[in-house]
């Protein structure tokens, strides 16, 4: 499996993959493919990585800027992360997330936030913090990973693409 930055010829496959990955997810709003497209169109898709196997895109992860009331430095949001349904649970998403986090560190990011399952994202070092909020999301599900500087607090705001 090769992990690399998305290319223009990957865009349609990313959309199809994201639709398929979230189709049966109970937590999905069905807007995930549109979020990725809107982030790309707005020029705020900081990292868009694909996992390619046998010439086929089997996974994708997006990272985009997030504003946090008291944050020092640049913070990013992880998501959506999509894996072909037949490949889920086999390390594709993990490899994409780890590669993305390493690239954020290389960009001198202060940290990253994610809205998701604590048991899954905890393995990457994400932790919930009651001082950090995202709308009405339950505190355990909104998590942060500090790369450098103090942990932020207050309300986090993703790009408007997430509100579509």
C-alpha angles and dihedrals in degrees: 000000000000123000116202143145115285118263127207090257089058096059098090092045090050090053093049092045093049091049092050094044094054099034096098098028111120092209094052123112091195090240097101097103090049091050091056091046092048092049090050093047091049091051093239100111093116094180127013110175129180132199110220125195124178089349093306129112106240099164143021138188130188130201123188137170119280127194117219122185098237101020121137115208129000119325127191137196122228115221167161098015115184132187128182105262094240090053098047115122093025102099100267095116092043092053092049093048093047091049091049094049090051090051091050089053089051088053087056092244116175091221152307136252131203138186107216151087111332093213092056100040093039089073088067092051099264114148133185117241121191089212090064119069140182112195112287095333112137109258097240091058098052107072140173137209115201117210097174139351129022123326111265125236137198132045120344121211125199122201114286088254087081091060096059 
